[in-house]
Amino acid sequence: MKPQLYILLFISNLIFGQTDSISKIISNKINHHLENPVHSILLFIENENNNFIYNEGFGKIDKDEDHVTRQSTFKIASSTKLFVSTVILQLQEEGKLSINDKVFTYLKDIKYLDFENIHMLDGIKYTKDITIKQLLSHRSGLADIFTDREEAFFGMILQNPNKQYSPKSLIELYYKLKLNHEPHFKPNEGWHYSDINYLLLGLIIEQIDKTTLSQSIRNRILNPLKMKDTYFEFYEEPINKNVIIQQYVGNTNFSIINTSFDWSGGGLVSTNEDLAIFIKALFNLEIINQKSLQKMMNVKYTKNNESRYGLGVYEFVVNGDVFYGHFGFYGTFVGYCPKTKTTLSYSISQAKPNFNPYQFISQLHKFAN
């Protein structure tokens, strides 16, 4: 046998051994009977430097349903913020806004926003000081419906799980909960993760693009990249009818709940393959330029137990490799490591699994290097 064939055979056996090990580790985490069940795990890892790629799905759509596949779709939750941030930076490249602009300029005429009163700290209105950049980086100080009123909000969700939300109804709820009187700090004087920031960014995009946010994202990102399995759930119909997995928070199945409240903060459904297409296009400068990408990646410290954050981008360090991407509430992540040209996308169908997701992903990531 020629030396070249020995090398090819060795590499083939090595890759097979790696993928087999990954598959076994993932399979061992599937458990349909726990209080916090993990019905499925979908994983995509591609290391271009090592010519390594792994893309598989394990488990079932739900406890007693069919098995998932690598094409199974899932709610990407807050990873949607990557798409919203990208559109905002595209608009800046087109000269239609500057991220240093005051938000008030774009939203003051939307009556239901009552925008002047959306940020009141100790009786003083700071709304006119908020910039687009502060919304992108969660430095506006605005409170959050989900985290600052978690018990009240999710109580309302479970009481009326089929309710269709809109940006208007979410803002009305924001005022009903008096969150406009409970900002965390003056604009740019701290960091607090709030989906209200991205709700406002979604409205800015609609004001400038003169169309719905879902259509804007489709026109600017999904169609150009041929991401046919990605869509804005509850706001548009999917092109392909791929089965969506069931995603849980503890023992509550959030896939049977109308999650239209996520909107610009987390409303997209996608697949690992589509997300890989998007994140690689982002870093290959196919949808924004180098200057815009650097702004997104300019991460800064946030607070204890939080990764550093840029403009819609988290920094995520795995085994010393630095990824830039975003986590999703339902156990998802998509990111890219420029140093090793590694793409990572995954869905663990449980927001609160009985294992440490970071340690789990770190263990799997080692096989790609």
C-alpha positions as CSV (number, residue, x, y, z in Angstrom):
1,M,0.0,0.0,0.0
2,K,1.3,3.4,-0.9
3,P,2.3,5.9,1.9
4,Q,-0.5,8.3,0.8
5,L,-3.1,5.6,1.2
6,Y,-1.8,4.8,4.7
7,I,-2.1,8.5,5.6
8,L,-5.7,8.7,4.2
9,L,-6.7,5.5,6.0
10,F,-5.2,6.8,9.3
11,I,-7.0,10.2,9.0
12,S,-10.3,8.4,8.1
13,N,-10.0,6.1,11.2
14,L,-9.1,9.1,13.4
15,I,-12.1,11.2,12.3
16,F,-14.4,8.2,12.7
17,G,-13.1,7.6,16.2
18,Q,-13.7,11.3,17.0
19,T,-17.2,11.4,15.7
20,D,-18.1,8.1,17.4
21,S,-16.8,9.5,20.7
22,I,-18.9,12.7,20.3
23,S,-22.0,10.6,19.5
24,K,-21.6,8.5,22.6
25,I,-21.1,11.5,24.9
26,I,-24.2,13.2,23.5
27,S,-26.4,10.1,23.6
28,N,-25.6,9.7,27.3
29,K,-27.1,13.1,28.0
30,I,-30.5,12.2,26.5
31,N,-33.0,11.4,29.2
32,H,-36.8,11.5,28.7
33,H,-37.7,10.7,32.3
34,L,-35.9,13.3,34.4
35,E,-37.8,16.2,36.1
36,N,-35.9,18.4,33.7
37,P,-36.0,16.1,30.6
38,V,-33.5,16.4,27.8
39,H,-35.4,14.9,24.8
40,S,-32.9,15.9,22.1
41,I,-29.5,17.4,21.4
42,L,-28.4,18.8,18.1
43,L,-24.8,19.7,17.5
44,F,-22.8,21.3,14.6
45,I,-19.0,21.7,14.9
46,E,-16.8,22.6,11.9
47,N,-13.1,23.4,12.2
48,E,-11.9,24.6,8.8
49,N,-8.3,24.5,9.8
50,N,-8.5,20.8,10.6
51,N,-11.0,19.8,7.9
52,F,-13.3,18.5,10.7
53,I,-17.1,18.7,10.5
54,Y,-19.7,17.1,12.7
55,N,-23.4,17.6,12.3
56,E,-25.9,15.3,14.0
57,G,-29.1,15.1,16.0
58,F,-29.9,12.8,18.9
59,G,-33.0,11.9,20.8
60,K,-36.7,12.5,20.0
61,I,-38.8,15.5,19.1
62,D,-40.6,14.9,22.3
63,K,-40.8,12.0,24.8
64,D,-43.1,9.7,22.7
65,E,-42.5,11.2,19.2
66,D,-40.2,10.5,16.3
67,H,-36.4,10.8,16.4
68,V,-34.8,14.1,15.5
69,T,-32.5,14.5,12.6
70,R,-29.7,17.0,11.8
71,Q,-32.4,19.0,9.8
72,S,-34.7,19.4,12.8
73,T,-35.6,23.0,13.6
74,F,-35.6,24.7,17.0
75,K,-36.3,28.1,18.6
76,I,-33.0,29.9,18.6
77,A,-34.3,32.4,21.2
78,S,-31.9,35.3,22.0
79,S,-29.5,34.2,19.2
80,T,-32.0,36.2,17.1
81,K,-30.2,39.3,18.5
82,L,-27.3,38.6,16.2
83,F,-29.6,39.0,13.2
84,V,-31.1,42.3,14.6
85,S,-27.7,43.7,15.3
86,T,-26.5,42.7,11.8
87,V,-29.4,44.6,10.2
88,I,-28.7,47.7,12.3
89,L,-25.1,47.7,11.2
90,Q,-26.2,47.2,7.6
91,L,-28.4,50.3,7.9
92,Q,-25.4,52.2,9.2
93,E,-23.3,51.1,6.3
94,E,-26.0,52.4,4.0
95,G,-26.0,55.8,5.7
96,K,-29.5,55.4,7.0
97,L,-28.5,55.7,10.7
98,S,-25.5,55.9,13.0
99,I,-25.3,53.7,16.1
100,N,-24.4,56.9,18.0
101,D,-27.8,58.4,17.1
102,K,-30.3,59.1,19.8
103,V,-33.1,56.5,19.7
104,F,-35.7,59.3,20.4
105,T,-35.1,60.6,16.8
106,Y,-36.5,57.4,15.3
107,L,-39.2,56.4,17.7
108,K,-40.7,59.6,19.1
109,D,-43.7,59.4,16.7
110,I,-44.9,56.0,17.8
111,K,-47.7,57.0,20.1
112,Y,-48.1,53.8,22.1
113,L,-44.4,54.0,23.1
114,D,-44.9,57.2,25.1
115,F,-41.2,57.2,24.5
116,E,-40.4,60.2,26.6
117,N,-41.5,58.3,29.7
118,I,-39.9,54.9,29.0
119,H,-36.8,55.5,31.2
120,M,-37.5,57.4,34.5
121,L,-34.9,57.2,37.3
122,D,-35.7,58.9,40.6
123,G,-38.3,61.0,38.8
124,I,-35.9,62.2,36.1
125,K,-36.5,61.3,32.4
126,Y,-33.4,60.0,30.7
127,T,-35.0,58.5,27.5
128,K,-33.6,61.2,25.2
129,D,-30.1,60.3,26.2
130,I,-30.3,56.6,25.0
131,T,-28.4,55.8,21.8
132,I,-28.8,52.9,19.4
133,K,-25.3,51.6,20.5
134,Q,-26.5,51.5,24.1
135,L,-29.5,49.4,23.0
136,L,-27.3,47.0,21.1
137,S,-24.9,46.6,24.0
138,H,-27.5,46.5,26.8
139,R,-26.2,49.7,28.4
140,S,-29.3,51.7,28.2
141,G,-30.4,50.9,31.8
142,L,-33.9,49.9,30.7
143,A,-35.6,47.2,32.8
144,D,-36.6,43.8,31.3
145,I,-40.1,42.2,31.4
146,F,-38.6,38.7,31.6
147,T,-36.0,39.1,34.3
148,D,-37.2,42.0,36.3
149,R,-40.8,40.7,36.5
150,E,-40.0,37.0,35.9
151,E,-42.6,35.5,38.2
152,A,-45.4,37.9,37.2
153,F,-44.6,37.6,33.5
154,F,-44.4,33.8,33.2
155,G,-47.5,33.5,35.4
156,M,-49.4,35.5,32.8
157,I,-47.9,33.4,30.0
158,L,-49.0,30.1,31.6
159,Q,-52.5,31.5,32.3
160,N,-53.0,32.4,28.7
161,P,-50.5,30.2,26.7
162,N,-52.2,30.9,23.3
163,K,-52.1,34.7,23.4
164,Q,-50.6,36.4,20.4
165,Y,-48.3,39.2,21.4
166,S,-47.1,42.3,19.4
167,P,-44.6,45.0,20.1
168,K,-47.5,47.2,21.1
169,S,-48.9,44.8,23.7
170,L,-45.4,44.2,25.1
171,I,-44.9,47.9,25.6
172,E,-48.3,48.2,27.2
173,L,-47.3,45.4,29.6
174,Y,-44.0,47.2,30.3
175,Y,-45.9,50.2,31.5
176,K,-48.5,48.2,33.3
177,L,-45.7,46.6,35.4
178,K,-44.3,50.1,36.0
179,L,-40.9,49.1,34.7
180,N,-40.4,52.5,33.1
181,H,-39.9,53.7,36.7
182,E,-37.4,51.0,37.5
183,P,-34.4,51.4,35.2
184,H,-31.2,50.0,36.6
185,F,-29.0,53.0,35.9
186,K,-28.6,56.1,33.8
187,P,-27.8,55.4,30.1
188,N,-24.3,54.1,29.6
189,E,-23.5,53.8,33.3
190,G,-23.7,50.0,33.6
191,W,-24.8,46.8,31.9
192,H,-28.2,45.1,32.3
193,Y,-29.5,42.5,29.8
194,S,-32.9,43.6,28.6
195,D,-35.0,42.4,25.7
196,I,-36.7,45.8,25.7
197,N,-33.5,47.1,24.1
198,Y,-34.0,44.8,21.2
199,L,-37.7,45.4,21.0
200,L,-36.8,49.1,20.4
201,L,-34.2,48.1,17.8
202,G,-36.8,46.1,16.0
203,L,-39.0,49.1,15.8
204,I,-36.2,51.3,14.5
205,I,-35.6,48.7,11.7
206,E,-39.3,48.8,10.8
207,Q,-39.3,52.6,10.8
208,I,-36.4,52.8,8.4
209,D,-37.0,49.8,6.2
210,K,-40.7,50.5,5.9
211,T,-41.7,46.9,6.3
212,T,-42.1,44.3,9.1
213,L,-39.0,43.2,11.0
214,S,-39.6,39.6,9.8
215,Q,-39.6,40.7,6.2
216,S,-36.5,43.0,6.7
217,I,-34.5,40.1,8.1
218,R,-35.7,37.8,5.3
219,N,-34.8,40.4,2.6
220,R,-31.4,41.3,4.1
221,I,-30.1,38.0,5.5
222,L,-32.3,34.9,5.0
223,N,-33.0,35.1,1.3
224,P,-29.5,36.3,0.2
225,L,-27.9,33.4,2.2
226,K,-30.5,30.9,1.1
227,M,-31.4,30.0,4.7
228,K,-34.6,28.2,3.7
229,D,-35.2,26.5,7.1
230,T,-35.1,29.8,9.1
231,Y,-38.2,31.9,9.8
232,F,-39.8,34.3,12.3
233,E,-42.1,32.1,14.3
234,F,-45.7,33.5,14.8
235,Y,-44.9,36.4,12.4
236,E,-44.4,34.5,9.1
237,E,-45.0,31.1,7.6
238,P,-42.0,28.7,7.2
239,I,-40.9,27.9,3.7
240,N,-40.0,24.3,4.6
241,K,-42.2,22.3,6.9
242,N,-39.4,20.7,9.0
243,V,-40.6,19.4,12.3
244,I,-39.7,21.7,15.2
245,I,-38.3,20.0,18.3
246,Q,-40.0,20.4,21.7
247,Q,-38.0,22.7,24.0
248,Y,-38.5,22.7,27.8
249,V,-37.8,25.0,30.7
250,G,-37.7,22.5,33.6
251,N,-40.8,20.4,33.1
252,T,-42.7,23.0,31.2
253,N,-42.9,22.5,27.4
254,F,-42.5,26.0,25.9
255,S,-43.1,24.6,22.4
256,I,-46.8,24.4,23.1
257,I,-46.9,28.0,24.2
258,N,-47.3,31.0,21.9
259,T,-43.9,32.6,22.3
260,S,-44.6,35.6,20.1
261,F,-43.5,37.7,23.0
262,D,-39.9,36.9,22.0
263,W,-40.1,38.9,18.7
264,S,-36.9,40.9,18.0
265,G,-35.3,39.6,21.2
266,G,-35.6,35.9,20.3
267,G,-38.3,35.0,17.7
268,L,-36.4,33.1,15.0
269,V,-36.6,29.3,14.4
270,S,-33.7,27.7,12.5
271,T,-31.4,24.7,12.1
272,N,-27.8,24.2,13.0
273,E,-26.9,24.1,9.3
274,D,-28.7,27.4,8.6
275,L,-27.1,29.0,11.7
276,A,-23.7,27.9,10.5
277,I,-24.3,29.5,7.1
278,F,-25.2,32.7,8.8
279,I,-22.3,32.9,11.3
280,K,-19.7,32.0,8.6
281,A,-21.2,34.6,6.3
282,L,-21.0,37.2,9.0
283,F,-17.3,36.5,9.7
284,N,-16.5,36.1,6.0
285,L,-17.8,39.7,5.5
286,E,-20.6,38.6,3.1
287,I,-23.3,40.5,4.9
288,I,-21.4,43.3,6.7
289,N,-18.0,44.9,6.3
290,Q,-14.9,44.5,8.4
291,K,-15.5,47.8,10.2
292,S,-19.0,46.8,11.3
293,L,-17.8,43.3,12.4
294,Q,-15.1,44.8,14.6
295,K,-17.7,47.0,16.2
296,M,-19.8,43.9,17.0
297,M,-16.8,42.0,18.4
298,N,-15.7,44.9,20.6
299,V,-16.8,43.1,23.7
300,K,-16.6,44.8,27.2
301,Y,-17.0,43.5,30.7
302,T,-20.6,43.1,31.9
303,K,-21.1,41.8,35.4
304,N,-20.3,38.8,37.6
305,N,-21.2,35.4,36.0
306,E,-21.8,37.0,32.6
307,S,-19.6,36.8,29.5
308,R,-18.3,40.0,27.9
309,Y,-20.7,41.6,25.5
310,G,-20.3,43.7,22.3
311,L,-23.1,44.8,19.9
312,G,-25.4,41.8,20.0
313,V,-22.5,39.5,20.5
314,Y,-21.3,37.5,23.5
315,E,-17.6,36.4,23.9
316,F,-17.6,32.6,24.8
317,V,-14.2,31.0,25.6
318,V,-14.1,27.2,25.1
319,N,-10.9,25.4,26.0
320,G,-9.0,28.6,25.4
321,D,-10.6,29.3,22.0
322,V,-12.5,32.6,21.8
323,F,-15.9,32.4,20.1
324,Y,-18.2,35.3,19.2
325,G,-21.9,34.6,19.1
326,H,-25.0,34.4,21.2
327,F,-26.8,32.1,23.6
328,G,-30.5,31.4,23.5
329,F,-32.8,30.9,26.5
330,Y,-33.9,27.4,25.5
331,G,-30.4,25.9,25.5
332,T,-29.0,27.1,22.3
333,F,-25.8,28.8,21.0
334,V,-24.2,29.8,17.7
335,G,-20.8,31.3,17.4
336,Y,-17.5,31.5,15.5
337,C,-13.8,31.3,16.5
338,P,-11.8,33.5,14.1
339,K,-8.5,32.0,15.3
340,T,-9.3,28.4,14.4
341,K,-12.1,29.1,11.9
342,T,-14.4,27.0,14.0
343,T,-18.2,27.2,13.8
344,L,-20.2,26.0,16.8
345,S,-24.0,25.7,16.9
346,Y,-26.0,23.6,19.2
347,S,-29.5,23.0,20.7
348,I,-30.0,21.3,24.1
349,S,-33.8,21.0,24.3
350,Q,-33.8,22.0,28.0
351,A,-33.1,25.4,29.4
352,K,-32.2,23.9,32.8
353,P,-30.5,20.5,32.2
354,N,-29.2,18.4,35.0
355,F,-25.7,18.8,33.8
356,N,-23.4,21.8,33.2
357,P,-23.8,22.8,29.5
358,Y,-20.5,24.7,29.5
359,Q,-18.5,21.6,30.6
360,F,-20.5,19.4,28.2
361,I,-19.7,21.7,25.2
362,S,-16.1,22.0,26.3
363,Q,-15.8,18.3,26.3
364,L,-17.2,18.0,22.8
365,H,-15.2,20.9,21.4
366,K,-11.9,19.1,22.2
367,F,-12.6,16.6,19.4
368,A,-12.6,19.3,16.8
369,N,-9.0,20.5,17.6
